[in-house]
Amino acid sequence: MTAELTETTAAAATKARPLLEVSDVGVVLGNGWRASRVLDEVSLTVWPGEIVGLVGETGSGKTTLARTVVGLARPRGGRVLFDGTEISRLRGAARRRERRSGHIQLIFQDPLRSLDPDLTVGDIVGEGLKIRGLPAAEVDARVVDALAAVGLVPALRHRQPGQISGGQRQRVSIARALAAKPRLLLCDEPVSALDASNRNYILRLLAGLRDSLGLSIVIISHDLSSLAGIADRVVVLYRGRIVEDGPVEQVFTAPRHPYTALLMASAPRVEAPGGDPDGELSVHQLRRTTADPAPPASPGACVFAARCPFAVDACAVQPPLAPVSGAVVARPAASSLAASSPAADGPADGHWTVACHRQSAWQALARARTATARR
Ligand SMILES: Nc1ncnc2c1ncn2[C@@H]1O[C@H](COP(=O)(O)OP(=O)(O)OP(=O)(O)O)[C@@H](O)[C@H]1O
């Protein structure tokens, strides 16, 4: 990896303000009667050098949030700031300039579909640089450099996507993003199509890029266990709303929103360092049954109320994200990688919020429920 690539991105890590600030963003997709509110009052902060996991079931709005950050979806209300500049209002030439800067790179879920099968790896990685008018020799050097950064040999640049493995294709996607010298990577399900060994390789690679380049990284994932080892912070989306946002160790050890707990209970196995497997709640303790009282059904009700077994009258009103009560928030230390992150000493410490009226009450109620399926 060249010193130049390292310097450009490491500079971002030293600044004492968030790299990305999404504030109260709403997004409506579709038109007329098919229009639907896909994001509602979403706020997300990513600090220099921080790895943030964005989780939530399918359709919760994760991809839409990433697309909003890069300007592919237009927010209706709210704003997106990148390094202090409001990018959500940029139009025309200013928007094109921002895009061409390459500072924010979106890495798509399915590399086979997102990489042009007719281009060589070299063309794919260098495409954006050519569009920006860089001389051929510089494009070539940066392509080789970016491939090396993801552990691929230079000779691979003569192959086409169909001639390399799935893991290599995902590395090519990351190399393409790195060639633009980004400061923020948004990775949409970067490992969901990969087998276990490639998954671990890509996750370690992303963590290594954060450490060596000071990159900020948002990893969108269904798979909570893949985030446990590398993310500093986890943000949980449910039907377009953030329901919990906090240090990965605390959230995965003692989730404060019943939906986060349900996600964790549904996952194959999420190992939070210091976690207590015996204390974990089961899916059956967290799912509504016909025996539970009917949840409030007003239009402004908590977004999770209809599925929540602990909903009470107060849940007829959507709770705002509020600091977790009584929590002692330690510095993120989900892994040695996370603990050594530039963000771990930064202002991201101590931030743990949850949107639940019953944040202090539902755990005891859940434990009192039977841990096995009702017959
Ligand atoms: N162009 C569109 N028009 C209308 N609705 C859309 C459009 N694109 C997405 N949606 C809807 O927006 C919601 C959020 O979609 P999004 O892809 O952001 O969710 P996601 O959490 O990334 O899901 P997944 O994990 O399956 O990728 C979904 O209900 C989806 O059907």
The ligand as a Gaussian input file, in Angstrom:
#p B3LYP/6-31G(d) Opt

LIG

0 1
 N      -37.928000       2.092000      -5.708000
 C      -38.719000       1.736000      -4.701000
 N      -40.016000       2.092000      -4.687000
 C      -40.829000       1.772000      -3.657000
 N      -40.404000       1.079000      -2.572000
 C      -39.129000       0.696000      -2.541000
 C      -38.210000       1.000000      -3.586000
 N      -36.990000       0.489000      -3.251000
 C      -37.152000      -0.112000      -2.049000
 N      -38.422000       0.010000      -1.632000
 C      -38.971000      -0.502000      -0.361000
 O      -38.279000       0.133000       0.682000
 C      -38.148000      -0.737000       1.792000
 C      -36.706000      -0.764000       2.248000
 O      -35.914000      -1.370000       1.243000
 P      -34.347000      -1.548000       1.446000
 O      -33.821000      -2.250000       0.235000
 O      -33.740000      -0.253000       1.802000
 O      -34.315000      -2.516000       2.707000
 P      -33.120000      -3.401000       3.256000
 O      -33.198000      -3.308000       4.739000
 O      -31.843000      -2.988000       2.621000
 O      -33.553000      -4.846000       2.765000
 P      -32.614000      -6.072000       2.328000
 O      -31.921000      -6.530000       3.572000
 O      -33.588000      -7.071000       1.814000
 O      -31.675000      -5.576000       1.280000
 C      -38.659000      -2.088000       1.340000
 O      -39.960000      -2.244000       1.854000
 C      -38.690000      -1.976000      -0.157000
 O      -39.713000      -2.759000      -0.694000

